[in-house]
Amino acid sequence: MSRRTEQIGVLVQKVIADIIQKKIKNPFLNNYLISVTGVEITKDLSLAKVYISSVPDNNEEKIISILQKSEGFLRKELNQEVRMKKIPKLNFILDNTKFQIDKIDNLIKELPNIDSEQ
């Protein structure tokens, strides 16, 4: 990713997070703290991968589905907040970093303690 697309990604991340918190009127989403953990934008600015996590994390797939269905509204709001020639299509993706950290943490805990064997 170029520096320009990284900068645009950071801006889009902040704006989308704000829109989700303040402007989406979906009662289901009110029960969750939704975080936009990152945005990756293609070089031609046609597509943005928007990484999402939530607390609690028990219905993340449904949250992703609701956000994907709200893509038109989010793009319209994004267009009003950010001056860009082209507003990218938004593809919401579950950020599974937490799951990967937990998996690595569990694997480390399963390792034998080398110090105690000596």
C-alpha positions as CSV (number, residue, x, y, z in Angstrom):
1,M,0.0,0.0,0.0
2,S,1.3,3.4,-0.9
3,R,1.6,6.2,1.6
4,R,-1.3,8.0,-0.1
5,T,-3.7,5.1,0.2
6,E,-2.6,4.5,3.8
7,Q,-3.5,8.1,4.7
8,I,-6.8,7.8,2.9
9,G,-7.4,4.6,4.7
10,V,-6.8,6.2,8.1
11,L,-9.2,9.0,7.3
12,V,-11.9,6.6,6.0
13,Q,-11.4,4.5,9.2
14,K,-12.1,7.5,11.4
15,V,-15.1,8.7,9.4
16,I,-16.7,5.3,9.2
17,A,-16.2,4.6,12.9
18,D,-17.9,8.0,13.6
19,I,-20.8,7.2,11.2
20,I,-21.4,3.8,12.8
21,Q,-21.4,5.2,16.3
22,K,-23.6,8.2,15.6
23,K,-25.7,7.8,12.5
24,I,-26.7,4.1,11.9
25,K,-30.1,3.5,13.5
26,N,-30.2,-0.2,14.0
27,P,-31.4,-1.4,17.5
28,F,-29.4,-4.6,17.2
29,L,-26.2,-2.7,16.9
30,N,-26.9,-0.6,20.0
31,N,-26.0,-3.6,22.1
32,Y,-22.4,-3.7,20.9
33,L,-19.3,-1.6,21.0
34,I,-18.2,-1.7,17.4
35,S,-14.7,-0.8,16.4
36,V,-13.2,-0.2,13.0
37,T,-9.8,-1.7,13.5
38,G,-8.4,-0.9,10.1
39,V,-9.1,0.0,6.5
40,E,-7.1,-1.1,3.4
41,I,-7.9,0.7,0.2
42,T,-6.9,-0.4,-3.3
43,K,-4.5,1.7,-5.3
44,D,-7.3,2.9,-7.6
45,L,-9.6,3.7,-4.6
46,S,-12.3,1.5,-5.9
47,L,-12.5,-0.8,-2.9
48,A,-12.0,-0.5,0.8
49,K,-11.7,-3.5,3.1
50,V,-13.1,-2.3,6.5
51,Y,-12.0,-4.5,9.4
52,I,-14.5,-4.7,12.3
53,S,-14.4,-6.1,15.8
54,S,-17.1,-5.9,18.5
55,V,-17.6,-6.3,22.2
56,P,-19.2,-8.6,23.1
57,D,-17.9,-10.7,20.2
58,N,-20.8,-13.2,20.1
59,N,-22.6,-12.0,17.0
60,E,-19.9,-10.6,14.8
61,E,-21.1,-12.3,11.7
62,K,-24.5,-10.7,12.0
63,I,-22.9,-7.3,12.7
64,I,-20.8,-7.6,9.6
65,S,-24.0,-8.5,7.6
66,I,-25.9,-5.5,8.9
67,L,-23.0,-3.2,8.1
68,Q,-22.7,-4.7,4.6
69,K,-26.4,-4.1,4.0
70,S,-25.9,-0.5,5.1
71,E,-23.0,0.0,2.7
72,G,-25.0,2.5,0.5
73,F,-25.9,4.7,3.4
74,L,-22.3,4.5,4.7
75,R,-20.9,5.5,1.3
76,K,-23.3,8.4,1.0
77,E,-22.3,9.7,4.5
78,L,-18.6,9.1,3.7
79,N,-19.1,11.2,0.5
80,Q,-20.5,14.1,2.6
81,E,-17.6,14.0,5.1
82,V,-14.6,13.3,2.8
83,R,-13.7,15.1,-0.4
84,M,-12.8,12.4,-2.8
85,K,-13.4,12.0,-6.5
86,K,-14.3,8.4,-6.0
87,I,-15.9,6.9,-2.9
88,P,-14.7,3.2,-2.6
89,K,-17.1,0.3,-2.3
90,L,-17.0,-0.9,1.3
91,N,-16.3,-4.6,2.1
92,F,-16.7,-5.3,5.8
93,I,-14.5,-8.0,7.2
94,L,-14.3,-9.6,10.7
95,D,-11.0,-8.7,12.3
96,N,-9.8,-12.0,13.7
97,T,-6.6,-10.6,15.3
98,K,-8.0,-11.2,18.8
99,F,-8.7,-14.9,17.9
100,Q,-5.1,-15.3,16.5
101,I,-3.7,-13.7,19.7
102,D,-5.7,-16.1,21.9
103,K,-4.6,-19.1,19.8
104,I,-0.9,-18.1,20.1
105,D,-1.3,-17.4,23.8
106,N,-2.9,-20.9,24.3
107,L,-0.1,-22.5,22.3
108,I,2.6,-20.8,24.5
109,K,0.8,-21.9,27.6
110,E,1.0,-25.5,26.4
111,L,4.8,-25.4,25.9
112,P,6.7,-27.3,28.5
113,N,8.6,-25.0,30.9
114,I,12.2,-25.4,30.0
115,D,13.5,-23.9,33.2
116,S,11.7,-26.3,35.5
117,E,13.2,-29.3,33.6
118,Q,16.8,-28.4,34.3
